[in-house]
C-alpha cells in the first residue's frame, strides 16, 4: 500500500480555498453555544470582514463565557430567534443542535440563503481529500485522538478537531491551510446530516459502532443510522472505510459500502484487510501479510471498548504507512481522554472515576464491564439525568450489570433516571433518587464508600436541566472530589 493521499491534489485544495469571497456577506450564526465551535466560526467570518450576526435561544447572560471570546463586534440577537434575521442572511451557519426542520432555516432557504455548518464549510475550504473523518455512537473522541497521536509521528503538521470541545474546526483552519498534512475530524451525526445534503464524505472514514442514541432528535434508529452513514455514502472506490466487524449495524453498512474496506474486530481474525486480536496481540492484515503491531500489556487505557478504538486507529495508521514501531510507541504512551473513565482521585482508599461522557446505557455498560467485580460488588454508581429517547430495554441491559457489580446507586433528577430506576427493581440495591446537584451526589457517595470501593460517575443519560452540558457535569464532579 502507498499513501498517496495528502498533497496530491493541490489544485483541488486551491480551488476550494477560492470558492468564496466572504467580505460584506451577511452571515447569521444560528446558535453560538458554549462549546467553542460557534465562537471559532464567528471569529473566522469576522476576520474575513463578513457582516456577522449571532442569534441564540440563550440570553446574553447565559452566553457570557462564549461572548467574551468573540474577537470583533458582531450584531447580537439573543434570547430567541426573529424571522427577519433569517430573511436578511446570505449564509446561515447552523449549530449542530439546531434541527433540520427548523422553521427559521426554511425561511432562510426560501430567501435563497445557503445553509452550512462548521463541517460543510471546513470540507469546502480545506478539501475532503485531506480529511480523516471519525464517527460512531461510542469511542469517536478517543479513536480520533489516537489516530492523531499515531499519524503525527509521520505527518508532523497533522491537526485534530471537530466535535471535540477542546479543538473546534475553525480554531485551526488558517494553520491547516499552510500545510498539506492530514486533518483528523470527529464528526457527529449532526455534522453528517449537512455533509450528506451536500454529497460530502471524507477520503478516509472511520465508523466505530452504532447504538441507540439521540432518539429525542431522530424519529427512530433508522433515521439516526442514515445520518451516520453519510460518513462513507459519498466515497468512491478510491476512498477508504475503516469499520467495525463486531457491531451488527456497522457490519451490515460496511458490506454495502463501495469504498476500500478495512475491518476491525476483537473477536474475529479474517482474510479481509484490517486489524484484529489474536492471543492478546493486535495484528494488521494488508491483504498479503499479517503483522503484529503490539500486545495488550503495552496498552495503558482500560476496557474492551478501547481495544476496538485502538484497532480502528491501527488501520488508519497502516494505510498511511506509519510504521508498527511508531504505532506501538504512540499507543503505549496514550493515557486516555478527560471525562472518559478518568481516575479523578483516590481518597481514603476509594477510587473516584469521572465517566461523564457515558451519556447512553451502552456507555455506562462499558464502564461497569471495565471496573466491575462481581465478587466485590463495590461500585457506587452516580447516574441518571434527562431522557434521550433510548428504549427501556437498553436500560434493562444496564440494570442487569448494575445489579451484578454495584452496591448502591445515586440518581439525578430526570426522566432518564426513571428508566434506570425501573430497571433496578429486582436487585435490592441501596438507591437514592431525585438528586438535584453534584455536591449532593458526591456527598452521599462519600458517606457510603468504604476502603477499596469505587465511586463511578457514569450517567447513561444526558445532562440537560441540571448542568450546562456533559463536560460541566464532569468538571463539577472532579472539582468536588479534589476538594474532599
N, C-alpha and C positions, 0 to 999 in steps of 0.2 A: 504494500500500500504506500502511496505517496500523497503527502498532504498538500495538494495543490489548491488550497482554499483561499489564503489570505494574500492580498497584494496582486492577485492575478487579474482583477477586473477594475483597474484604476479608472478606466474611462466611465464605467458604470457608477462608481462612487462619486466622481466629479459631477456627473450628470444629476445625480440625486442632490448633491450639495447646491447646485444652481437652480433647483426646481422652483424656488420661490424667492421673491424679494418681499420681506415682511414689513418694510418701513411703511408706516402710516396705515397698515392693515388693521382693521378693527377686530381685536381678539378678545373673546369672552372666556375667562377661566371659570368653568362651572364646577365649583367645589374646590376650595383651597385646601381644606383638610388639615390634619395635624401631623401627618407622617412625613412631610417634606417634599413629596412629588409635585404637588401643586405650586409650592413656593419655587422650586427649581425651574419649572416651566414658565412661571410668571417672570422670573428674573431673566430667563433667556430671551423671551419676547421683548421685554423692556430694553434689553441690550441691543436688540435688532431694531429699536425705535418704532415698535408697533404701538398702537393705541390700545392699551390693556385695561380691561375692566374685570373685576372679580366679583362673582356672585356666589353666595353660600347660604344655606339654611341656618347655619350657626351665626351668632351675633359677633360683633367686633370684640367683645369681651371674651367670648369663647375661643376666638381665633387669635387672641393676642400673641401667643408664643410663635405662631407662624407669621403673623403680620410684622413682627419685629425683624424678621429675616428678609423681608422684601427690600430689594436694592433699587428703589425708584419710587415713583408716585402714581400707582395705578388708581383708577377710579374704583370705589368700593360700593357694592350694592348688597349689603349683608342682612341677615335676619329673614330671608325669604327670596323668592325669585319673581321678577317682573317680566311679563311677556315682551314689553318694549325693548328690554336689553337683548333678547334673543332675535328680535326683528332687526336690531341695529347691527348685529355681528356679521363679519365676513367669515370668521373662523370661530367655532366653539370647541374648546378643549374639555372633553367630558371626563370628569373624575371617575375612577373605576367604580365607585359606589353608586353612580347615577344609573338607573335602569334604562335599557334601550328604548322602552316605550314611553319615556317621559314626554309629556305634552309640550314641554318647553323645547325639547330637541326637535319635535315635529314642527313647531313654529319656525325655528331656525332653518330647518331643511326647506320648508315651503318658500322661504325668502331667499333661498339659494346659498345659504351658508354651508361651508364644509364642516363636517363633524369629525374631529380627531380625538385621540387620546395620546398620552405620552409615548406609548409604544408605537403607534402608527407613525407618528412624527419622527421618532427615533429611527425606525426602519427606513423611512424615506430619505432621511438626511445622511445616515451612515451607510446605508445599503445592506440588504439582507444577507449578502454573500459573506460578511464577516461575523455574523451573529450566531452564537450557540444559545439556543433557547431552551429553558428548562421549565417544565410544568408537572403537575401531579397534585393529588389531594394532600399527600403527606411527603415530606422529605425534600421538597424542591429547594428550600433555602440551603439546607446542608449540602445537597448534591451540587447546586450551583457554586457554592463556596469551595467545595472540594475540587471541582473542575478548575476553577480559577487558581487555587493554590498549586495544583499539579501542573497545569499547562504553562504557567508563567515561569516555570523552570526553563522552558524553551523560548516562549514568546514573552519577552521581558516587559513589553508595553501592553499587556492584556488588561482589560477593565472588567469590573464586576458591578452589576446593579440590577435595577428593576423593582420587583415587589419588595426587595429588602429595604427596610426603613432607613438603614444607615447609608444607602447609596442610590438615591433617585437617579434615573437615567440622565436627566438634563443637568445634573450636578457635575458631570464629567464629559459632556458631549463635545465641548470645544477641544479638550485634550485628546479625545478619541479621534477627532478629525486630523490630528497631526501625525498619526501612525497608521500602519496597515495591519496591526496585530488584531487578534480576535477580541470580541466583546461577549461576555457571558451574561445573559439576562434571565432572571427569574420572572416568569410570565404567569400571571393569574388568569383565571377563566374570564375575568372582566377585560383584561388586556386583549385576550384572544378573541373575544366577541368582535371587537372593532377590526382587529387584524384580519379576521375571516371575511368580514364585509368588504375588505379591500384586496382580498386574494393574496395575502402575505403570510408566508411561513419562513422560519429561519433556515439557513443552509444546513445546519446541524440541529436536530431536535431531540430532546430527551424527555421521555414521558415516564415518570417514576411509578405511578399507580393511579387507581381511581377508586374512591369510596364515597358513600353518601355524604354530601356537604352542600352548604349554601342552598338548601331546598326551601328556604324562606325567600329566595330570589328567583330560583328556577322552578318551573311547573313540576318537573319530575327529573329522575336520574337521566333519562334520555336527553333532555334539553341541556342539562349540565354537561353530560358527556360530549354532546355535539360541540359545545363551546370549547372544550378542552382539545378536541380532535383537530381544531384549526392549526395546532402547532405543526402538524405534518400534512394537512389536507392539500396544501398548495405546493408541496415539494415535488420535484421532478425525479427521474431515475438517477440523476447525478447527485442528488442530495442524500443525507444520512439521517436515519432514525434509530435512536437507542431506546429500547422499550422493554418493559418488564414481562418476562415469561410467566411469572408466578401469580400475577393478578388476573382474575378471569376477564375483566373488562379489557385491559390492555392486550391480553393475549389475542382476543378477537380483533381489536382495532389494528394491531400490528400486522396480522396476516393479510389484511386488506390494503395495507399501505403500498404505494408504488415506489417509494424511495428505497435505497440500500438499507437493509435492516441488520442491526446488531442487537441481539437479545442479551438480557442478563437474568440470572437465576441463582437462588440459594439452594434449590432442590434438584435441579436437573443439569447434567452435562449433556451437550448435544453437538450435532455436526454442523449446526448453523453458526455463523460468525457471532462472536460475542464473548461474554465473561461469565464465569460460573465458579461454584465452590466444589472442591473435592478434598476430603480428608483435612478440613480446616485450613485449606490453602485456596487462594484466589488465582484463577487461571484466565488467560485470554486466548481465544482461538480466532485466527485471522482468515480461516478458510483453508489454510495449508498446514500450519503447525500450531501446536499448543505450547504456551509458555507460562511458567509460573511467575506471578507478579509479586506476591507477598503471602505470608501466612497470618493467621488470626492473632498470634501473640504480638504482632507488630502494630495492632490496631488499638488506639487509645480510647476511641468513642465506643460506648457500650450499646448493646442492643442488636437484635437480629435485623431490625429495620435499617440500622446504619450500615450493616454489611451490604444490603441492597443499594444504598446510596453510594457506597464505595465501588461496587460492581459497575454501576452506571458511569461513574466518573472514569473508571479504568478504560471503558470502551472509548470514550471521547479522547482520552489521552493517547491511546494507541493508534486511533485513526489519525491523529495529528503527529504521530511518530515521536511522542515523548518517550524516553527510554524507560524500561522497567525499573532501573535503579533510581531514576528521578521520581517515578510514581511512588516507589517504596519510601523514599525519603519524605515526600510531601505528606503521604497518608500517616506515616509513623509520627510525624510532628503535629498532626491536626488534633486539637483538643475539643472540637465541637463549638457550637454557637451559643450565645446567651439565650436564655428562655427556653432551651430545649434540653431537658434532663440536666440542667445546670446545678451542680452542687453549690448552693449558696453559702452554706456554713455547716460545720459540725460543732455543736454546742452541748456540753454536759453529756456527751456520748450519743446524742441524737443527730442524725443527718437530715438536713433540710434541703429539698430539691425543688427548684423552680422549673416547671414544665408548662408554663402558661400558654405556649404555642399549641398545646394539645387542645384545640377548640372543637374536636369531634370525639365521639366514643372511640373510634379507631386509634386516635392519638393517645388517649388515656390507656387503652388496652395495651399499646406498645410499651408505655411506661411501666405498667404493672408487670408485664411479662419480663421486662428487663430487671426490675428491682425486687420483684416478689419472691417470697419464700414461704411455701405452704406450711412448712413445719413451724416456722417462727410466727407467721401471721402478725407481722409487726409494723404494718403501714397504717398511718393516719392520713387519710386522703381528704384534701380540700378540693372541692369540685363544685360544679353547677354554675348556673347563670342563665342567660337568655337562650331561647329556643331557635335553632336554625332550620327547623322543619324536618329534622332527621327522624326516621321511623323508630317506633318504640322497640322493635326487635333488635336494633343496634345497641340500644341502652340495656336490653336484656343480656346481650353478649358481655357488655361491660359489667353488669351486675354479677354475673357468674364469677368473673375474675376478682371483683371486689370482695365477694364472699369467700373466695379462696385465699386471698392474700392480705386483707385489711382487718384491723381490729376496731377501727372507728372511721366514720365518715362525717365530714363537716360540709354542709351545702349552703352556698349563697342563695339569696332570694332570686327567684326567676322561674319561668315556665319550663326551661330545660331541666332545672333541678327537680321538678315534679316527675319528669320522666325517669330520672335517676332513682328517685325515692321509690317509685313504683316498681323498679327492677330489683329492689333490695329487701322486699317484704319477707322473703323466705329465709333470710340468712341471720337474723337475730343480732345484727350489728349495733354497736352504740352509735346512734345517729343524732346529729344536731343540725337542724334545718332553719331556713329563712334568715341566715346571717346577712347583715346589711353592710358590713365593712371588712376590709382585710385585717385591720387591727383586732377586731373581734375574732376572726377566724384563726389568726396566728396565736392569739392569747389562749383560746380554747385548746388548740393543738398542743401548745406548750404545757398546759396543765394536765393533759392526758399522757404526754410522752414520757417514756422511761428509757433508761440507758439501752442502747442498741436498737431503738426504734427508728423509723423513718417517717418524717413528715413530708408529704408529697403534694405540691400544688399541681394538679393535672386536671383541669376543669371539665373537659369533654363538652363544653358549651361556649357560646360567645360571651363577650364581656359587656355588651350594651346595657346601659342602665346604671350600673354601679361604678364603672370605670370608663376612662376616656377611650381606651382600646386595650387589646390583649397585652401589649407591652407595658402599659401603665399598670395593669394588674400585676404583672411580674415584677416590675420595678418596686411597687409598694410592698410586695411580699419580701423581696430581697432586702429592702431598707429596714423593714421591721425585724427580720431575722437577724440582721447585723447589729441591731440595737438591743437584742436580748441580753 
